[in-house]
Amino acid sequence: MEKWRGQFDHGDYVSPKYPVMVFLHGESFEWNSGNPYDGSVLAAYGKVIVVTINFRLGVFGFLKTGSEENATSNFGLVDQVAALLWVQENIAAFGGDPNSVTLFGHGTGAVCANLLMLSPMIIREQNKLLFRRVILMGGTALSDWAIATTSGQVTYQVARELNCPPNEAEFAACLRTRNSNDILNASVSTDYYRTRFGPIVDARVIPNDPKHLMSKYNDLFKSFELMYGVTEVESAHLLGPVGLTHGLLEKERDQELRRYLSVKCEYRTNECAAHTLHKYGAERTEAMLDDQAQSSFAGPGLDRAKLARDTLLDMLSDARSVAPMIQMGKLHSVVNPQSYFYVFGHVTASRKHWGLISASIRNNIYSYWICVYPSYKRQWETRTHSSIACCHGRSRQLLVSPSELDKSSNSGKEGLGP
């Protein structure tokens, strides 16, 4: 756990306690760390206390410890709850206000934050909550990658690799006798678009299906002020560097779409693919390109490969991130007017690292909005000025900044619906 506190001028800030923002890192349920993210810029400019944390990931964080339906899991989420409890008990010693805590995350971190909004584990004595506001960037519990739907199969595979019985009582005891490297190296295979290790509905940390907890049993969900949003391209990380840089053949686009739909639309994959391509105008675009190719007066024209790439990225972004985010936003805005939706549209100079896509992509938001900047990415950042300048120059242009949301809980403003 790391904490940042800016050097504030107390003359222009009335309260002796500062709002607290706890950051959950994203990228994956299986790797990454909170350590590379420097919260000092956000702390200084937002006049808040910024906390970044680490939590268990992969097999240690999300392995279901038995084949039974109610077997224990979600250890990574339990670690996050423990960190939030620590904040409640200790942040006052660092100048923070334990009654003004915002939880914010990106990608898989946003999924975790959204799930904690639905978990009874965040309720303390006298029905006090561990945090009051949430910011979700590019991830929601309704995304099709938010929940590990094949956790039972994964448990069987790990048990077989380690020669352990799969039932919970014996499996947990057997795991404790195995070397940690052997556990980490256990071979587990799932479909590319399925989450291998991730949160599950376990009746403890996540007591029910997230959609039900947002709609039917939403007493906890509606308690939070919420900001949520996406970039223009949320799925650029799913394609390799060649496809991002040079584009895709239409055949490759269709193959990748079917690969995704084989998980979403298992028994009608070809029919679903044809319907999706039709909805996104792929047939019209191909006909237009064919006419262009046959014309003797055609100039340079459109890049067929990059059009195919962009169509695939639009489909994957909408299905995996944008549509679930809007669905969650609608459910929240109905029960709480403090509901704010954004689309981050600034295209950074570093986009050439992503194949010259002329749109904002999911990782751009780190340095230009929340200003929690992964220090290791500075090695390839094309801008010469520091992340402080990026933050100061761009975040001021936003309608509502995260730190202002954190300090305006009683502003009385109506939220922006999706």
C-alpha positions, 0 to 999 in steps of 0.5 A: 500500500502506498499513500500520497499527500500533496503539499496543500495551502491550508489558507484556501482549504477549510477542512483539516481533513482531506478527501481520500481516493483509493485506486484499484489497478487494472490490466488483468486479474492475473498480473500487475501491481499498484506500485507503479502508479504514482498518485502524487500528481492527483494528490497535489492538484486535487487536494486529496489523499491518494492510496494505491494498493496491492491484492492477490491475483491469478491463482492465489487471488481467484482460484475456487478452492473446491468443486462445490458450488459454495467453495471459497474464492474471491481472495483478491476482493477480500484483500481489497476490503482489508485495505479499505478497512485499514483506510477507515482505521488509519487514514486520519493519521495521514490527514485524510477523512475516513468519511469521504472515501472514493474508490476508483479503478480502471479495467479489471480494477473498475470491475472489482470496484463495481463488485464491492459496491454490491458486496455486504462485506463493505458494510461496517457497524451501524450500517456505515460503508467503507467508501461513499463514491465510486469511479469506474473507468472502462470496466463494470461488473456487467461486462462479459469478462467480469466474472469467471464463468468456468471456475469449476473447470479451472479448479479441476485443471489445477487439482489435476496438475498438482495431483490434489483431490478437487473437493474443498476440504482436501483440495485446500489442505493439499494446496498448502503442501505444494510449492508456490511455484508449482501452483503458479505454473499449473497449466490451465487452459480456457477460451481466449475470451473467457476469464480464466482467474477472476471474481465469481458469485460465491454467496459470500463476497458476491452474494448473487448475480451482479445484474440482480444486485443492481436491479432487484436487490439494489439497496446497497448499489443505490447508496453510492454516488457514481461516475463511469465511462469509456474511451472511444476504443476499449478493445485495442489491447485485444489485437496484436501489434501487426493487426493494430499497425497494418490492419486486418484482412476481412477474413481475419476480422470475421475469424476473430469475431467468430472466435469471440461469438463462440463464447457469447453465442455458442450454438449460433455463432455463424448466424450471430456473426452475420447479423453483427457484421450487417449491423455494423455496415461491413457489407456496405463498406465492402461493396463500396471498396469493391466499386472503388477498386473497379473504378479507373478514376480511383485515387488512394481511397480508403485503407481496406485493412484498417477499415476491417480492423476498426470495424472489429474494434468497434464491435468488440469495444461495444460488446465487451465494455460500452454496452455493459457500462451503459446498461449499468449506468441506466440501472444506477441513474434510476435509483440515484441522481448522482450518476455521471457518464463520460466518454474520454475522447482526447487522442494522445500523441502516443497513439502511434504506438497503437497503430495510428488509431485516430481515437482514444484508447483505454490506457490513455486515460491514466495520465490525462484524467486521473493522473495516476500514471504508471511510471514504467510507461514513461520510458516510451511516452512520446511527450517530452513534458512530464505527467504533471503537465499532462494532468494540469493541461488536460484534466482542467477541461473536464466537466467533472473531475474525479477529485471534485466529485470526491469533494462535492458529495452534498452538491445537490447536482443532478447526475448525468444519465447514460 
